[in-house]
Amino acid sequence: MAAVRGASIVFHPQFTGEVPDPKFYDYAMIARSTENGIYFASVNYALENQKSTTSLLSPKGECLIKAEAEKQELITYKIEPGKANRLLAQRLLSNLLL
């Protein structure tokens, strides 16, 4: 909904520690960024045995920056909001919006 309403970046809080398939979460982040044509920032806690970490993905699904596992750190990256085209998000019929 954020992309439909014009957001260029969406922040996704997560609480993911040790999981059997951390790549599932990485691919889900790629899917969210590409299907919506937006920057997608998934923000996780710095936990012991953490496998899925804080990361920023481009509207094309590229991982632009990623935090180290099990380490508290602040990541920064300068984005270009104009590259978020929200192409697929704009296909949602406006009469379905809440």
C-alpha angles and dihedrals in degrees: 000000000000091000092046088054092051107271115155093193132030123198115214117194113208137180105202122152127163109353130172094236113027091171087070089067093045091052092046089056090050090050093051093050096045099041090052098034091230142116108266120203113190110192121198135178118256097249134169111264090013113169102172113058141187110284143164121222129195124234086261093055097256116145103238098180136353134191122236116258117258092007129109109229142143115234122200131186132170109234130196104226091195090069090066102093099172086208099157093034089059091060090075110109110251092222088065093060117109 
